[in-house]
Structures are given as structure tokens and as C-alpha cells.
Amino acid sequence: MRGLRWVRPVQVVFALALVVYLAVGAVLALRYHFLMGDALSRVQSAQGALFSRDPHLAEIGFIFTPLTSLVEMPLVAFSPWIPEMTRYGLAGVIMSAAFMAAAVAQIWGIAADRGTPRWQQVTVTLLFALNPMILFYGATGMSEAPFVFLMCWATRRLIRWTSTDDVHDLISVGVALGLGYLTRYDAAVAIASAAVFVAVVTRLRATHAEPSSARSHSRRSALLDAVIVVAPGALAVSVWAATSWLLTGQLFAQFESGYGNAQILAQSGGPSDAGLSAL
């Protein structure tokens, strides 16, 4: 009992969510052989990087973002002894379950940061954790699980920053969003949105704090805070694009490659419009 005093509530929340997502994912994969194509492709990428005829990290490819496959590689390494890791995509299930459980812990943490009553904290966390879509993505090895976790982490630190004005919170927001881009390209929109939000809030704060010299000071402060948020994401975009260009000759293979999303949609009879025409 003495050892249990060191167990924090957020650790219990994470452990319970992890058990639920792992159980659901294992039943779907091992019993019903319910396998998602995108999840299996990322497991296959990790497998190719480790066990192909010419093992190297570039086997992950540049159509999908690399973080999911990189996380799965230690699990895929056990596939010679545990074939289910790759045969039924169990490596992906473990990955998504862990990340989605961490997302649930972040939701719990947001409520704790705001000092909400415990019953509200439990209710909101349960509503999030047991949402059918969250449960689905947490149990099927999809990249949405790490993406949701990183967005929840960024949101939590962004909410905290609005109260603390602490640069460490902004740095955490930027790191989470940068890793988010390496998980799903959708994070580019989140990076831009967060930068605009931070710039506006910072400028308003500076204007109210020093009205006499507000204009020039507020612009500098807003720009600096926005750069802190954008910099990790910009680094992730540039390094990933440069690596793709060096190895494949294409900066953005997800758009330019014959195996990219645009070609997949075209071959499957989906809409080929983009931009405003697609809207």
C-alpha cells in the first residue's frame, strides 16, 4: 500500500485507457483479422527498414510521414519471434493504443490544470476516451492516434500559456506541432492556426501592458512568440522535404509521386480537384 501512494491519478488514467485500447485492438486483429490498410502499410514500412534485402531507413518512404513507422520499428524488430507483430499488424495496435492512452491522459491533465471538480474531470475524460472514433483509432494502428495525442499536448500547453505567459509552454507547443507534422501532414494547418492565435494574444497583452510604446513593442513580441511556435514545424517541413529531394528527387512526394495521395484518388475514381475548386 505504501508504494501505491506514489501512483498519480494521471498514471492510472493512462494505464486504464491503454488496457482498453490494447484489448479492443488485439481482439479485432487476432480474432477477427480486422486490418486497416493504412496501418498495415506503416507496419510494412518499418519491416522493410529492418528486414528487407537492403535494410535502411529510406525504406520507410516519403509518401507517408515517418514518425509512426519509426515508433513501430522496435516492436517490428520482435516479429521473428512474435510473427503477429507484422502478420496481423499488432505493432501498429500497440503503437496507437499507447498514443491514444496518452491523449486521454492529456485531456485529464487539461481538466486538472483548470482546477475543475473531480466529477467533471472524470466525466469529460470518459466522454473523450470512449468516443467511438477515439476508441476506433486507438485500437487499429492508425496514425490518427499519435496525431490526436500531439494535438492534445499542444492544446494543453497553449491553454496553459494563456495563463502563465511562460516561454517554456510555447516551446512545448512548437515541439508538439512539429512532431505532429512528422505524423500527419494535416498539422501544417494547426501550426499556422496556433501561430496566428499566439501572435494576436501576445500583441493584445503588450498593448495593454505598455500603451505608450505599444505599437512597435507589441509587433516585435507577437512576431517572436509566433516564431517560437512555428520554428519546430518549419524545421520538420524543411528537413523532411530536403531528405525526400536528396533521395528521390521530389520535394513533396505525397503530392508529386506516382504513388502519392493525388494519384491514389485519381486511380480510385475519387475527386481530382484541389484548392478552391475542391471546396
N, C-alpha and C positions, 0 to 999 in steps of 0.2 A: 504493500500500500504506500510505503514511503516513496518508492520510485514513481508512482502514478502522479505525485504532486508536481513533477516536472513536466508532465504532459500538458501542453497548451490546448485550448479548445480548437484552435485552427488546425492543429495536427490531427485531432480526432475527426474533424470535418473532412480533411483531405483523405484520411485513411478510409473512412466510410464510403466516400464517393468513389475512391479508387476500387474498392472491393465490388461495388455495384457495377461500375462500368466494365471491369475485368470479367465479372461473372456473365453479364449480358453478352459481351463480345466473344467470350470463349464458347458459350452455348451456340451463338449464331454461326461462328466459324467452324467449330469442331463437330457439332451435332448436325446443323442444318446446311453447312457448307455455303453460308451466305457470304459472298465475297464481292467487294466493291472494286471495280476496275481501276479507279484512280489509286486506291490504297494498295492494290497489288502491284501497280506499276512502280510505286515508290519503293516497295519491298524488293522488287526485281532490280531496281537501280542500285540499291545497297548491296544486293547479292552480286551483281556484275562487278561492282567496285572491289569486292573481296575475292570472288571465286571465278572470274572469267579467265580466259586463256592469257590475257594480258591485264592483270588487275591494276587499276589506277583510279584516282578519284574522278577523272573526267568521264568515267563510265556512268556517273550519275546523270550526265547530260545537262542541257541548258533549256529544255522546254519547260520543265517544272523547276521550281525553286529548290535549293539544295538542303535546307535545314532539316526537313522531315527525314530524308534518306540518311543524312549524316547521323541523326539521333538513332535511327534504326540499325545502323551498322554494327554496334556492339551486340545487339540482340541477334542479328542475322549471323554473326560470327559463330553462334552456337548451333546453327542449322545442321552441321554434320552429325551432331549428337541428338538434336531435337528437330527433326525434319519439319514438324508442324510450324516452326517459325516462318518458313517460307512457303511450304506447301499450302497451308491454309491462312497465310498472312498473319500469323499470331504475333509476329514482331510489330506489325502495324497496330494491332489491337492494344498491345501493351503500351506502345507509344501514345496513342490517342487517349487511352484511359488515364494515363499519368498526367498528361497535359490538361485534360478536361477536369480532372480532380483538382489540379492546381488552380484552374479557373474558378471552380466552386469556392476554393479557399480564398481567392481574391474577392469574390462577392461578399463572403463572410467578413473579410477584412475591411471592405468599404463601409459596411454597416457598423463595424466596431470603431473605425476611425471617426465616424459621425456621432458616436455615442447613443445610438438608437437602443430602445429597450430590447432585452434578450428575446422576447416573443416575436418582435418584428424581425430581428436578426435571423432567427430560426426560420420564420415563415418565408422571408424573401429568398434565403439561401435554398430552401427546399423547392420553392417555385422555379428557381433557376435550374437547380441540379436535376429535377425530374421533368423538366420541359421535354416533350418528346423529341424535338430536334437536337437538343443538347445531349440527351441520352443516346440518340442515334449516332451522332458524330463522335461521341466519346467512346463508343463501343465498336466502331467499324474501321478504324485505322485511317481515317481521312485527315487531310491536312487542316481541315477546319478546326480541329481540336487545339493544336498549338497556336493557330491564329487567334482563336477566341481567348485563349489564356493570355497571349501577349497584348491583345486589345484591352482586356480587363485589367491587366497590370498597368498599362499606360493610363487608362482611365482613372484608376485608383490614385496613382501618383499625381495626375493632373488635378483631380479634385483636391488632394492634399495641398498641392501648390497654391491653389486659390486662397487657402487659409494661411499657409506658412510663408509664402513667397521665398521659399528655400531653393537655391540653385540645384541642390542635390536631387530634389524632386523632379526638376526639369530635365536633368541629365538622365534620370531613370526613364522618364517619358520618351526621350530621344532614343535611348538604347532599346527599349521595348518596341518602339515603332520601327527602328532599323532592323531588328531581328524579325519583326513582322513582315517586312518586305522580303526577307530571305525565306519566309514561309509561304506567303501568297502575295502575288503582285497587287492585290487589292489594297494593300497597306499604303500604296502611294497616295491614295485619296485621304486616308487617315492622317498621314504625315502633313499634307497640305492643310487639312482642316485644323489640326492641332496647332500648326504654326500661326495661322490666322487668328485663332482663338487666343493664343498666348500673347501675340502682338497687341491685340485690341485691349486685353485686360491690363497688360503692362503699361500701355500708353495712358489708359484711364487712371491707373494708380499714380503714375508720375505726374499727371496733370493736376490731380487733387492734392498731391503732396507738396509740389513746388509750383504754384500758379505763376510766379513771376518769370521764371525761366523754363516754363513748362514745355514749350513747343520743341525746342531743339533737344532738350534732355529726354523728353518722352519718346521722341523718334529714335534716338540712339539706344535707349533702354529696350524699346519694343523690338528693334532690329536685332539687338544682341540676344535677347531671350528667344526670339524666333529662330535664330541661327543655332542656338544650343539644341533646340528641338529637332531641327532639320538635319543638322550635320551628320549624325549616325546613319540616318536613312539615305542621305546623299552619298555617303561613303559606301553603303551597301549597294546602292544602284550602280555607282561608277565601277566598283571593283568587280561586281558580277558581270556587268556589261563588258568591261575590258577583258576579263578572263574568257568570256564567250567569244569575243572578237579574235583574241590571240589563238584560240584553239579551233574555232570553226569558221572564222571569217565573217561572223554575223554578230552585230552588237546586241540585238534583241531577238534571239532565236524563237522565242514564244510567238513572235509576230512574223518574222521573216522566213523561218524554216518551213520546208515542205511538210514537216511533222508538227507544226505549231497549231495553236488553237484555231486560227482562221482557216487553215486548210482542213482541219478536222470537221469544223462546222460546214464548210463547203461540201466536203465529201459525204457528209451525213444528211445533206439536204436542208441544213439549217440556214438562217439568215446570213447573208454575206455583207450587209450594210454595216457601217461603222460611224461613230461620231454622232452628229446631229441627225443624220438620216435614220440611224438606228433608233434614236429616241422618238 
